[in-house]
Amino acid sequence: MTMGKIIFYEDRNFQGRKYETNSDCPELTSYLSRCHSCKVESGCFMVFDRPNYMGNQHFVRRGEYADYTSMMGFSDCIRSCRTIPMHRGSYKMKIYERENFGGQSHELSEDCDNIQDRYRMNDCQSCHVMDGHWLMYEQPQFRGKMMYMRPGEHKSFRDMGMSGMKFMSMKRITDSCN
């Protein structure tokens, strides 16, 4: 499995001290006083505006992000990051209308641009990811705030720091993270 590589910079436009990693980092302030820009040399990552993979999150792939805070709408700076492993194979996720796997449920193996239109579900509050890695978006058509879902049971998005958010579309993270 090929690992990704991301370089974080203290200041905008890749200035100031830098820190480079190819693994999860729960607290970037251990290495940099702040982080306002980054370069993804390979792979895919989720970056978060709070430590320990909490708060607003954004998906980044190979590219340069010269002024991350204004470009992605972060109020402060990048505080933690999580690698997204490459996945080749099938994708499967079961979404539930309520926390603790309650209410209406549907199984997905493809992207879903609007759960309201496709399944007549008003909300998604828990899920079980059986295969692959997914992004969930607060608005239809893969827009708005997002949340990374890796394999496993996720019985409450509120417990993941996403209190009060509704998720209305889901997208597979495909192998385009090289």
Secondary structure, 3 states (H helix, E strand, C coil): CCCCEEEEEEEHHHEEEEEEECCCECCHHHCCCCCCEEEEEEEEEEEEEECCCEEEEEEEEEEEECCHHHHHCCCCCCCEEEEECCCCCCCEEEEEEEHHHEEEEEEECCCECCHHHHHCCCCCCEEEEEECCEEEEEECCCEEEEEEECCEEECCCHHHCCCCCCCCEEEECCCCCC
